[in-house]
Amino acid sequence: MANQSFTQPVATFSSTRTGAAAGDFSATIQWGNGDTSAGTLAANGTDSNGDLLFTVAPTGGYTSPTVGTSTAIINVSDAVTSDTVQASATLSSDGIFAVKALSTTITMGAR
């Protein structure tokens, strides 16, 4: 059955900026069907380089009106540095909005 709410993270990103916090970033998710949602960011540990990791999930969830595969575009902006990055992720809804192969990784800042 379509139209079930999706709340899982759609992307993980890392920041090379020392002291970065989830509140420093904002995100939007373009779902590939004309819908856009705000993203909620959460700290998620560090990567193997010691860079801070964050996840992006749809704020309040997202309800897909369709079944099938589309490409979501995730935009993340850093309010401290004014950097913005964009990545895409493939999402697949099987009729109960079970999302597959959705996670993508974004790196903010130069290494």
Buried (B, 14 or more C-beta within 10 A) or exposed (E): EBEBEBEEBBBBBBBBBEEBEBEBBBBBBBBBEEBEBEBBBEEBEEEEEEBBBBBBBBBEEBBBEBBEEBEBBBBBBBEEEEBEBEBEBBBBBEEEBEBEEBBBEBBBBEE
